[in-house]
Amino acid sequence: MRTLYLESFAGIAGDMFTAAFLDAGLVDPEAIRAVPSLLHIQDVTVEISDVQRAQARSKRVRVVLPGGGEGEDHHHVGDGHHHGHGHAHGSTHDHHGQDHASVADDHQHGHGHGTGHHHYHYTALVEQLEAWKLDPVAKEFALRVFRLLAEAEADSHGVPVEKVAFHEVGAVDSVVDVAMAGVCIAAVAPDRVLASPVTLGRGTIEIQHGTYPVPPPASARLAVGMPVAPVPEAITRPNVELATPTGLAILKALDPVFVEGWPQGTLQAQGPGAGTRDLGDYPNVFRVAVFEEATNSEPSADKGDGFVYEADTVFEVRCNVDDQTGERTAWLMEKSLELGALDAWVIPALGKKGRPATCMAFLVNPEDVPVITDFLLRNSSTFGVRYAPWDRFKLAREEEIRDTPHGPVSFKIGRTTDGERVKEKPEFEDLKRIWEEEPGFSP
């Protein structure tokens, strides 16, 4: 199983996302440089360079606009000042720069507003995206990201998605950033995505319509459902925006499971992508890491000939309680199985204060550790849980329903990886039915 882990040190932005994949060697630099031409965007190039952040090297990606400039909304850690200009009825602010989205009026897309700038409706942008020469996976991902951006902007202003438009100058950076992110995801093709909590920033920023608290409206809507981390103490700026709407939409489109710390597995690649600003001793970077993990059906290949059992890794999550009713414990055990736990059991114990206690233990797949942990901390009396990985060998399992004199009965069958049937047993629920119908029955 290929796991992609996304780690935010100082927020997330679209260019930082791609830069991290480049530093990790997960995507071909020429494939990234080719993105503007695949989008039919003229006179725009992508620069890739090495920079220093907190005395360490990382990759930097820069979208260069016609004339050699960089879009004013290009993503970096903000200082609370607004550099935007132009017309907007409402805006999404990307790191205190030029607003890249607005709520447009009912005029046709592409018309001017007396400033030399234009707005393009979201629906027209979707039509353009369909004509891109991107890999289908990359294109589908980009469409999903821009849908999330448009929905956040529409919700911020209380208008239909069709009314949302993207400012021509600001949109170029974001369109290229989103397309590059799609190219990265298509190149890695992860089986699952994990992410650290996001850091949004603090204080206030100036956007087109005045002073707003961080995160501004669209970013706040995109961050719904994400765990948020505080701004690190080493970042001393009082007003700082750390996550752009584009970066948050890319993260949200991946639908990651949020975890604390790197997952278990063999580390295949890792790399940091730099933000524009240098924060001194604090790394303004976003990091990606790829892990390979054994799947549930992968036989152990290093145990010698004749070893015919499946191998995988599961986690044991457990906690001790000494102030919880037996009824509550029984409900927790039952509900945990409904939430995906592979097994659940209780162990009698004697607590540190001499009180009878119960150790509740749950066997779960790696991706379900956050789910079971959250469930226990919210619904049991414990204030903490512990977890640890277990490598295990097991029989391949299958279910077979047989007709018997007592009606249909489901049997669980265990086999080796070469097909040998080792054992079988009837399922408890069917035995319970027979016992209730036929008192005295013994299998």
C-alpha positions as CSV (number, residue, x, y, z in Angstrom):
1,M,0.0,0.0,0.0
2,R,1.4,3.4,-1.0
3,T,0.7,6.1,1.6
4,L,1.2,9.8,0.9
5,Y,1.8,11.9,4.1
6,L,1.4,15.7,3.9
7,E,3.1,17.7,6.6
8,S,2.4,21.4,7.2
9,F,5.1,23.3,9.1
10,A,3.9,26.8,8.2
11,G,0.7,26.4,6.4
12,I,0.1,25.2,2.8
13,A,0.0,26.9,-0.6
14,G,-0.3,25.5,-4.1
15,D,3.3,26.3,-5.2
16,M,4.7,24.8,-1.9
17,F,2.8,21.6,-2.6
18,T,4.3,21.1,-6.0
19,A,7.8,22.1,-4.8
20,A,7.7,19.4,-2.1
21,F,6.9,16.7,-4.7
22,L,9.8,17.9,-6.9
23,D,12.3,17.9,-4.0
24,A,11.2,14.4,-3.1
25,G,11.8,13.3,-6.7
26,L,8.2,12.1,-7.1
27,V,7.5,14.1,-10.3
28,D,9.6,15.0,-13.4
29,P,10.6,18.7,-13.4
30,E,9.9,18.8,-17.1
31,A,6.4,17.6,-16.6
32,I,5.9,20.6,-14.2
33,R,7.5,23.1,-16.6
34,A,5.2,21.9,-19.4
35,V,2.0,22.6,-17.5
36,P,1.3,26.2,-18.8
37,S,1.6,24.9,-22.4
38,L,-0.8,22.0,-21.6
39,L,-3.3,24.6,-20.3
40,H,-2.9,26.8,-23.5
41,I,-1.6,29.7,-21.3
42,Q,0.8,31.8,-23.3
43,D,4.0,33.6,-22.1
44,V,3.8,32.0,-18.6
45,T,6.7,29.8,-17.3
46,V,7.5,27.8,-14.2
47,E,10.8,28.3,-12.5
48,I,12.2,25.6,-10.2
49,S,15.1,26.5,-7.9
50,D,16.8,25.6,-4.6
51,V,16.4,28.0,-1.7
52,Q,17.4,28.0,2.0
53,R,14.7,28.0,4.7
54,A,15.9,27.8,8.3
55,Q,19.4,27.0,7.2
56,A,18.2,23.9,5.2
57,R,17.8,23.5,1.5
58,S,14.4,23.0,-0.1
59,K,12.7,23.4,-3.5
60,R,10.9,26.5,-4.6
61,V,8.4,26.8,-7.5
62,R,7.6,30.1,-9.1
63,V,5.0,30.8,-11.7
64,V,6.4,33.7,-13.9
65,L,3.8,35.8,-15.7
66,P,4.3,37.8,-18.9
67,G,7.1,40.4,-18.5
68,G,8.9,38.3,-15.9
69,G,6.7,39.2,-13.0
70,E,5.2,37.0,-10.4
71,G,1.4,37.3,-9.7
72,E,0.8,39.5,-6.7
73,D,-1.4,36.9,-5.1
74,H,1.4,34.3,-5.3
75,H,1.5,32.3,-2.2
76,H,3.7,33.1,0.7
77,V,3.4,33.8,4.4
78,G,1.7,37.2,4.7
79,D,2.6,40.2,6.8
80,G,-0.9,41.6,7.1
81,H,-0.6,44.2,4.3
82,H,-2.8,44.1,1.2
83,H,-1.2,44.5,-2.3
84,G,-4.4,43.9,-4.3
85,H,-6.0,46.1,-6.8
86,G,-8.8,46.0,-9.4
87,H,-12.5,45.4,-9.2
88,A,-14.4,42.8,-7.1
89,H,-17.8,42.5,-5.6
90,G,-16.3,40.0,-3.1
91,S,-13.0,38.3,-2.9
92,T,-10.9,35.3,-1.9
93,H,-7.6,36.6,-0.6
94,D,-4.5,34.5,-1.2
95,H,-1.8,35.5,1.3
96,H,-2.5,39.3,1.3
97,G,-2.0,39.5,-2.4
98,Q,-4.1,40.3,-5.4
99,D,-7.6,38.8,-4.9
100,H,-7.9,35.8,-7.3
101,A,-11.6,35.2,-7.0
102,S,-14.7,37.4,-6.9
103,V,-18.4,37.3,-7.1
104,A,-19.1,38.5,-10.6
105,D,-22.2,40.3,-11.9
106,D,-24.5,39.1,-14.7
107,H,-22.3,40.4,-17.5
108,Q,-20.7,38.0,-19.8
109,H,-17.3,36.6,-18.8
110,G,-14.2,38.3,-20.1
111,H,-15.5,41.8,-20.0
112,G,-13.4,44.7,-18.6
113,H,-14.2,47.0,-15.7
114,G,-12.2,50.0,-16.7
115,T,-9.0,48.8,-15.0
116,G,-7.6,46.6,-17.8
117,H,-8.5,43.4,-15.9
118,H,-11.1,40.8,-16.6
119,H,-13.2,38.3,-14.7
120,Y,-14.0,34.8,-15.9
121,H,-17.0,32.9,-14.5
122,Y,-16.4,29.5,-12.8
123,T,-18.6,27.8,-15.4
124,A,-16.4,29.2,-18.2
125,L,-13.3,28.1,-16.4
126,V,-14.7,24.5,-16.2
127,E,-15.2,24.6,-19.9
128,Q,-11.6,25.6,-20.4
129,L,-10.3,22.9,-18.0
130,E,-12.1,20.2,-20.1
131,A,-9.9,21.2,-23.1
132,W,-6.7,20.9,-21.1
133,K,-4.2,18.2,-22.3
134,L,-3.5,17.0,-18.8
135,D,-3.5,13.4,-17.7
136,P,-7.2,12.5,-16.9
137,V,-6.4,11.9,-13.2
138,A,-4.7,15.4,-13.0
139,K,-7.6,17.0,-14.8
140,E,-10.2,15.4,-12.6
141,F,-8.3,16.5,-9.5
142,A,-8.1,20.1,-10.8
143,L,-11.8,20.2,-11.5
144,R,-12.4,19.0,-8.0
145,V,-10.1,21.7,-6.5
146,F,-11.7,24.6,-8.4
147,R,-15.2,23.3,-7.5
148,L,-14.2,23.5,-3.8
149,L,-12.8,27.0,-4.3
150,A,-15.9,28.2,-6.1
151,E,-18.2,26.6,-3.4
152,A,-16.3,28.3,-0.6
153,E,-16.4,31.7,-2.4
154,A,-20.1,31.3,-3.2
155,D,-20.9,30.4,0.4
156,S,-18.9,33.4,1.6
157,H,-21.0,35.8,-0.3
158,G,-24.4,34.0,-0.3
159,V,-24.6,33.6,-4.1
160,P,-24.8,30.6,-6.5
161,V,-21.6,28.9,-7.6
162,E,-22.3,30.1,-11.2
163,K,-21.9,33.7,-10.0
164,V,-18.3,33.1,-8.9
165,A,-15.5,34.4,-11.2
166,F,-11.8,34.3,-11.1
167,H,-9.7,37.5,-11.7
168,E,-7.6,37.1,-14.8
169,V,-4.2,38.2,-13.2
170,G,-4.7,36.4,-9.9
171,A,-6.2,33.3,-11.5
172,V,-3.2,32.5,-13.7
173,D,-1.1,31.6,-10.7
174,S,-3.8,29.6,-9.1
175,V,-4.8,27.7,-12.2
176,V,-1.2,26.7,-12.9
177,D,-0.7,25.8,-9.2
178,V,-3.8,23.6,-9.2
179,A,-2.9,21.9,-12.5
180,M,0.7,21.2,-11.2
181,A,-0.8,19.7,-8.0
182,G,-2.9,17.4,-10.2
183,V,0.2,16.3,-12.1
184,C,1.9,15.5,-8.8
185,I,-1.0,13.4,-7.6
186,A,-1.3,11.5,-10.9
187,A,2.4,10.7,-10.7
188,V,2.3,9.3,-7.2
189,A,-1.1,7.6,-7.4
190,P,-1.3,7.0,-3.6
191,D,-3.6,4.3,-2.1
192,R,-4.4,6.6,0.8
193,V,-3.5,10.1,2.0
194,L,-2.7,11.2,5.5
195,A,-2.0,14.7,6.7
196,S,-0.9,16.7,9.7
197,P,-3.2,19.3,11.2
198,V,-3.2,22.6,9.3
199,T,-1.8,25.9,10.5
200,L,-4.0,28.8,9.3
201,G,-2.4,31.9,10.9
202,R,-3.4,34.6,13.3
203,G,-4.3,38.3,13.6
204,T,-5.9,40.2,10.8
205,I,-5.2,41.0,7.2
206,E,-6.3,43.7,4.8
207,I,-8.3,42.5,1.8
208,Q,-10.4,44.3,-0.8
209,H,-13.3,45.1,1.6
210,G,-11.3,46.0,4.7
211,T,-9.8,44.3,7.6
212,Y,-10.6,40.6,8.2
213,P,-9.5,38.1,10.9
214,V,-7.3,35.2,9.8
215,P,-8.4,33.0,8.3
216,P,-10.5,35.1,5.9
217,P,-14.0,33.8,4.9
218,A,-13.2,31.5,2.0
219,S,-10.2,29.9,3.8
220,A,-12.3,29.4,6.9
221,R,-15.0,27.6,5.0
222,L,-12.4,25.4,3.2
223,A,-10.9,24.5,6.6
224,V,-14.2,23.1,8.0
225,G,-13.6,19.5,9.0
226,M,-9.8,19.9,9.3
227,P,-8.0,19.8,12.6
228,V,-6.2,23.1,13.1
229,A,-2.9,23.6,14.8
230,P,-1.8,26.8,16.6
231,V,0.8,29.1,15.0
232,P,4.3,28.0,16.2
233,E,5.8,30.3,18.8
234,A,8.9,30.8,16.7
235,I,6.7,32.7,14.1
236,T,6.6,36.1,15.8
237,R,4.6,38.1,13.3
238,P,1.3,39.3,15.0
239,N,-0.6,39.3,11.7
240,V,0.1,36.3,9.5
241,E,-1.9,34.2,7.0
242,L,-0.3,30.8,6.6
243,A,-2.7,28.8,4.4
244,T,-4.0,30.0,1.1
245,P,-7.5,29.1,-0.3
246,T,-5.8,27.3,-3.1
247,G,-3.6,25.3,-0.8
248,L,-6.5,24.4,1.5
249,A,-8.7,23.4,-1.5
250,I,-5.9,21.1,-2.8
251,L,-5.7,19.5,0.6
252,K,-9.4,19.2,1.0
253,A,-9.8,17.6,-2.5
254,L,-7.4,14.8,-1.4
255,D,-9.8,14.0,1.5
256,P,-6.9,12.9,3.8
257,V,-7.1,11.2,7.2
258,F,-5.5,13.7,9.7
259,V,-3.0,12.1,12.0
260,E,-0.2,13.2,14.4
261,G,3.2,12.1,13.2
262,W,4.5,10.0,10.3
263,P,2.7,6.7,9.7
264,Q,4.3,3.3,9.9
265,G,5.9,1.8,6.8
266,T,9.1,1.9,4.7
267,L,9.9,5.5,3.8
268,Q,10.4,5.7,0.0
269,A,10.8,9.4,-0.5
270,Q,10.4,12.8,1.2
271,G,11.0,16.4,0.4
272,P,10.2,20.0,1.5
273,G,8.7,22.7,-0.6
274,A,9.5,26.3,0.3
275,G,7.2,29.2,0.7
276,T,8.1,32.6,-0.7
277,R,9.0,34.3,2.6
278,D,12.0,33.4,4.8
279,L,10.9,33.2,8.4
280,G,14.4,33.0,9.8
281,D,14.9,30.1,12.1
282,Y,11.5,28.7,11.5
283,P,11.1,26.5,8.3
284,N,8.5,28.0,6.0
285,V,8.1,24.7,4.2
286,F,5.5,22.1,3.4
287,R,6.8,18.5,3.3
288,V,5.6,15.3,1.6
289,A,6.6,11.8,2.4
290,V,5.7,8.5,0.7
291,F,5.6,5.2,2.6
292,E,5.1,1.6,1.4
293,E,3.1,-0.5,3.8
294,A,2.3,-4.2,3.7
295,T,-1.3,-4.8,2.6
296,N,-3.7,-7.2,4.2
297,S,-3.3,-9.8,1.5
298,E,0.4,-9.6,0.9
299,P,2.2,-12.8,1.9
300,S,5.5,-12.5,3.8
301,A,8.2,-12.9,1.2
302,D,11.2,-13.2,3.5
303,K,10.3,-16.2,5.7
304,G,11.7,-18.8,3.3
305,D,10.1,-21.4,1.0
306,G,7.0,-23.1,2.4
307,F,5.8,-20.1,4.6
308,V,2.2,-19.9,3.4
309,Y,0.5,-17.3,5.6
310,E,-0.6,-13.8,4.9
311,A,1.1,-10.9,6.7
312,D,0.0,-7.5,7.6
313,T,0.3,-4.8,10.2
314,V,-2.5,-3.8,12.6
315,F,-2.6,-1.4,15.6
316,E,-3.8,-2.2,19.1
317,V,-5.5,0.8,20.7
318,R,-6.2,0.5,24.5
319,C,-7.1,2.4,27.6
320,N,-7.8,1.8,31.2
321,V,-11.0,2.9,33.0
322,D,-12.0,2.6,36.7
323,D,-15.0,4.9,36.8
324,Q,-17.2,3.6,34.0
325,T,-20.3,1.4,34.2
326,G,-20.4,-2.1,32.7
327,E,-23.2,-1.1,30.5
328,R,-21.2,1.8,29.1
329,T,-18.2,-0.5,28.5
330,A,-20.4,-3.0,26.6
331,W,-21.8,-0.3,24.4
332,L,-18.3,1.0,23.6
333,M,-17.1,-2.4,22.6
334,E,-20.1,-3.0,20.4
335,K,-20.0,0.4,18.8
336,S,-16.2,0.2,18.1
337,L,-16.8,-2.9,15.9
338,E,-19.4,-0.9,13.9
339,L,-16.8,1.8,13.4
340,G,-14.3,-0.6,11.9
341,A,-12.4,-2.2,14.8
342,L,-11.3,-5.7,13.8
343,D,-11.7,-7.0,17.3
344,A,-12.4,-5.7,20.8
345,W,-12.0,-7.2,24.3
346,V,-11.7,-6.2,28.0
347,I,-9.2,-7.3,30.6
348,P,-9.8,-7.0,34.3
349,A,-7.2,-4.9,36.1
350,L,-6.4,-3.3,39.4
351,G,-5.8,0.4,39.2
352,K,-3.0,2.4,40.8
353,K,-5.4,3.6,43.6
354,G,-6.4,0.1,44.4
355,R,-9.7,0.3,42.5
356,P,-11.0,-2.4,40.2
357,A,-10.4,-1.3,36.6
358,T,-11.0,-2.5,33.1
359,C,-8.5,-2.3,30.2
360,M,-10.4,-1.9,26.9
361,A,-8.4,-3.1,23.9
362,F,-9.2,-2.7,20.2
363,L,-7.5,-4.2,17.1
364,V,-7.7,-1.8,14.2
365,N,-6.3,-1.2,10.7
366,P,-3.8,1.7,10.6
367,E,-6.2,4.1,8.8
368,D,-8.8,3.5,11.5
369,V,-6.6,4.5,14.5
370,P,-7.8,8.2,14.4
371,V,-11.5,7.1,14.2
372,I,-11.3,4.7,17.2
373,T,-9.2,7.1,19.2
374,D,-11.6,10.0,18.7
375,F,-14.6,7.7,19.6
376,L,-13.0,6.6,22.8
377,L,-11.9,10.0,24.0
378,R,-15.3,11.4,23.3
379,N,-17.5,8.6,24.7
380,S,-15.5,6.7,27.4
381,S,-14.4,8.1,30.7
382,T,-10.7,7.8,29.8
383,F,-8.5,10.9,29.3
384,G,-6.0,9.2,27.1
385,V,-5.4,6.2,24.9
386,R,-2.2,4.4,23.8
387,Y,-1.6,2.6,20.6
388,A,1.1,0.4,19.1
389,P,1.6,-1.5,15.9
390,W,1.6,-5.3,15.7
391,D,2.9,-7.3,12.7
392,R,0.9,-10.4,12.3
393,F,0.6,-13.6,10.3
394,K,-2.9,-15.0,9.5
395,L,-4.9,-17.4,7.5
396,A,-6.6,-16.2,4.4
397,R,-10.3,-16.0,5.2
398,E,-13.4,-16.7,3.3
399,E,-17.1,-17.2,4.1
400,E,-19.2,-20.1,3.0
401,I,-23.0,-20.5,3.6
402,R,-24.1,-24.1,3.8
403,D,-27.6,-25.7,4.0
404,T,-27.9,-27.8,7.1
405,P,-30.8,-29.6,8.9
406,H,-31.0,-26.5,11.1
407,G,-31.2,-24.1,8.2
408,P,-28.5,-22.0,6.4
409,V,-25.3,-21.7,8.5
410,S,-22.4,-19.4,7.7
411,F,-18.9,-20.9,8.1
412,K,-15.6,-19.0,8.4
413,I,-12.9,-20.9,6.5
414,G,-9.1,-20.4,6.9
415,R,-6.7,-21.2,4.2
416,T,-3.0,-20.9,3.5
417,T,-1.8,-18.7,0.6
418,D,-1.5,-21.8,-1.6
419,G,-5.1,-22.7,-1.0
420,E,-4.9,-25.4,1.7
421,R,-7.9,-25.5,3.9
422,V,-6.6,-25.4,7.5
423,K,-9.7,-24.9,9.7
424,E,-13.3,-23.8,9.7
425,K,-16.0,-22.9,12.2
426,P,-19.6,-21.9,12.2
427,E,-20.4,-18.3,12.9
428,F,-21.7,-17.5,16.4
429,E,-24.8,-15.6,15.2
430,D,-26.1,-18.7,13.4
431,L,-25.3,-21.0,16.3
432,K,-27.2,-18.6,18.6
433,R,-30.2,-18.7,16.3
434,I,-30.2,-22.5,16.4
435,W,-29.8,-22.6,20.2
436,E,-32.8,-20.4,20.6
437,E,-34.9,-22.5,18.2
438,E,-33.7,-25.9,19.4
439,P,-32.9,-25.9,23.1
440,G,-30.3,-28.5,23.9
441,F,-28.6,-28.4,20.5
442,S,-24.9,-28.9,20.6
443,P,-22.7,-28.4,17.4
